[in-house]
């Protein structure tokens, strides 16, 4: 991981790097990113449009805004970012209880972006009072108690193209929307099969529906290359930001993913910043042995087969 030197951070950058938890890795400047684990390479690996010139775009379930900012960079005429945003800075970091709005707002200031950020339930999208040329919803449907209600809202606000990234049920032969017990009793998991999505979207006026598998192993490779796992010992100094030398607490022994290296300090997810020499790099999840690596890759690809992009056009 490349060490980035930032000598005179502005107040916005200082505040942004003081948050202890992130999801998305958003480009702030040339080689400076927010310390999330989901990278902008997912845009291309998910076959999202290379150009959105002049199009209106809405990112449903935007989180930290990575896809929203990328849509703006791809030339979108307007970008709307919606999620169950809440005002708390460090609480409710989950898909069901709300997402902190502070991160996307701080990034918007730093990037001098014109995206429009609004807290809105996926069940209330029509209340926004607008249709969008391109509607994008990434990995939201499976978390919902009422997936059909959500799909109806997505269809209703789509002017030209609806793009959904979601797990697809492997069941073949007839339209199926099945509930999968994912052993997490706080979350739902509804997976439709290909026949379900095709018949459902065609019945709502979409003339062309294409379903394309996502190469999740390629995403995993990029993610595991960028974000290593580290261990720190009890009593190590944990700083509130990478620019501080005296604002710290002492840690308990723990393991965490490192998602940035700035001024010689690693960002450890849900923890804070530690000096580079205090972070012990743990072995990679991917085996070094070529044969074991192939077996590992094969298993990973099998497990990821059902994550797909659904492209529906009016």
Secondary structure as GFF3:
##gff-version 3
##sequence-region A 1 314
A	DSSP	alpha_helix	11	16	.	.	.	ID=ss1
A	DSSP	alpha_helix	42	45	.	.	.	ID=ss2
A	DSSP	beta_strand	56	60	.	.	.	ID=ss3
A	DSSP	alpha_helix	66	73	.	.	.	ID=ss4
A	DSSP	beta_strand	78	83	.	.	.	ID=ss5
A	DSSP	beta_strand	85	86	.	.	.	ID=ss6
A	DSSP	beta_strand	99	100	.	.	.	ID=ss7
A	DSSP	alpha_helix	102	111	.	.	.	ID=ss8
A	DSSP	beta_strand	116	119	.	.	.	ID=ss9
A	DSSP	three_ten_helix	122	128	.	.	.	ID=ss10
A	DSSP	beta_strand	132	138	.	.	.	ID=ss11
A	DSSP	three_ten_helix	141	143	.	.	.	ID=ss12
A	DSSP	alpha_helix	147	156	.	.	.	ID=ss13
A	DSSP	beta_strand	158	169	.	.	.	ID=ss14
A	DSSP	beta_strand	177	179	.	.	.	ID=ss15
A	DSSP	beta_strand	190	193	.	.	.	ID=ss16
A	DSSP	alpha_helix	194	203	.	.	.	ID=ss17
A	DSSP	beta_strand	208	213	.	.	.	ID=ss18
A	DSSP	alpha_helix	216	226	.	.	.	ID=ss19
A	DSSP	beta_strand	228	232	.	.	.	ID=ss20
A	DSSP	beta_strand	237	239	.	.	.	ID=ss21
A	DSSP	beta_strand	248	250	.	.	.	ID=ss22
A	DSSP	beta_strand	254	262	.	.	.	ID=ss23
A	DSSP	beta_strand	265	268	.	.	.	ID=ss24
A	DSSP	beta_strand	272	275	.	.	.	ID=ss25
A	DSSP	three_ten_helix	276	278	.	.	.	ID=ss26
A	DSSP	beta_strand	280	281	.	.	.	ID=ss27
A	DSSP	alpha_helix	290	303	.	.	.	ID=ss28
A	DSSP	beta_strand	307	313	.	.	.	ID=ss29
###
